[in-house]
Amino acid sequence: MINVSISRGKYLMNLSTEEKERYSRQTIVTGVGEQGQLKLKQAKILVIGMGGLGSPIAYYLTAAGIGTLGLADGDHVDRSNLQRQLLHSTSDLGKSKVISAWETLRDLNPNVKFNIIDSRMHVDNILETIQEYDFIVDGTDSFASKYLVNDACVLANKPYVHGSVLRLDGQMITVKPHETACYRCIYEEPPPPGIVPTPSQAGVLSSTPGIIGSMQATEALKYILGTGELLTNQLAIVDAGSMQFRNVKVKRNKNCPLCGDHPSITSLHDRAYN
């Protein structure tokens, strides 16, 4: 992990003249103000995945002034990424995604401290990685990764927001471990291989991750600010083809194998996330 930071100290305790100007349209929003902006400045958020979802998530969190932003991904920029992964450009082909993302984001907001984690999350590093963050955002693109993020966050008692996209469709839910429904409360196990196509098999319209990723960033900001109503115990389902948005009410499952009354999942094992 590479820490790219600027001097801290009193930096976290106030807004500079430059920051007051930069965030002026945000601080006048009801529920934000300068005190809310200081909350964002003091916050630490981890974005896992610098792809289609991670791009808008990280971009908006950087623009909003999150003080410390972790960027995690072990992949490299491929030409097929460029249709939807807006942190990367043609000149970044072959480059580490986290480095490409950092180079874009540092120019957007030099006030942010970036923790660059040039590795995919797996059972041996995710619990340690998420410990220092206040909120986790799932920008991954596989079932294995999504269950890993969910399970790690619940075991570590870290709030997080899940998001997923396919074709013109997307889903999202925010999880407060042991208080609200987790991903396994809704989908106890991943589907069998080959039943549900992956984005690489079925495709993704370029703007669909932008819709869901922006919503995920908004959830993260609301959590830090303590404003608005989080999307907990509700699964947001987006059909961009018809521009239909609906929320399906869910609840924490007392029989959930992870967060239920008698959990069977009490640690992370490689075999469960392959």
Residue, then its C-alpha position, 0 to 999 in steps of 0.5 A: m500500500i502506498n500512502v499519498s498524503i499531505s501534512r495533517g495536524k491542524y489541517l483536519m480541524n478547520l477549512s482553509t480559504e481555498e476549501k471554503e471556496r471549493y465546497s461553497r455550493q456544498t456547504i450551503v446545502t441543508g444538513v451540511g454546512e461548514q461543520g458537515q464539511l469538516k466531518l467529511k474532511q475528517a472521514k476515512i472511506l475505502v472504495i474497493g474496485m476502480g472500475g465501472l462503479g468505483s470510477p464515479i464513486a471515487y470521483y464524487l467522494t474526492a470532489a466532495g472533500i473526503g479527507t482520506l480515500g482508500l483506493a483498492d484494486g489489483d487490476h490493470v487498465d484494459r481497452s475494454n474498460l474505457q467505455r465505462q471506467l471514467l477514471h482511466s483514459t487511452s494513455d493509461l492502457g496497461k497501467s495499474k488501475v489504482i495509479s491511473a485512478w490516483e493520477t486523475l483524482r489528485d488533480l481533481n482535489p489535492n486536499v485529499k489524502f489517498n491510500i493506494i492499495d495496489s492489490r485485489m481484496h482477498v481473505d488474507n488482507i481485507l479485514e486488516t485493510i478495512q479496519e482504519y476506515d469509517f465506511i466501505v464502498d463496494g465497487t467490485d464486479s463479481f459475486a465472489s468479491k461481493y460476498l467477500v466484502n459483505d462478509a468482511c464488513v459484517l465480521a469487522n462491524k464496518p458499515y458499507v454500501h453494496g452496488s451491482v450492475l448488469r446491462l441496463d440494470g442495477q441494485m444497491i443497499t446500505v448495510k449497518p452490520h447486526e442492525t440491518a439486513c446484510y447481502r446474505c440476508i437477501y441472497e444467502e449464497p452466490p448463484p451456481p456458476g453459469i446461471v447468472p451472466t457476468p458483465s463481461q458476458a452480458g455487457v453493461l451500458s456505459s452509463t449504468p454504472g454511473i447511475i448506481g455509483s453516484m447513488q453509492a457515493t451519496e449513501a457514503l456522504k449521507y452516512i458521514l454527514g448523518t443526514g438524510e435517510l440511508l438505504t437500509n433494509q431496502l434493496a434499490i432496483v434500477d431499470a434504466g431501460s424503462m427508467q423505473f426505480r423501486n425499493v424492495k423492503v427487506k429485513r435482517n434474517k435471524n437465520c442468516p448464516l452470517c449475521g443471524d442469531h446463530p451464525s455459521i460463518t464466523s471467519l473468512h475462508d478462501r474456498a468460499y470466495n473462488 
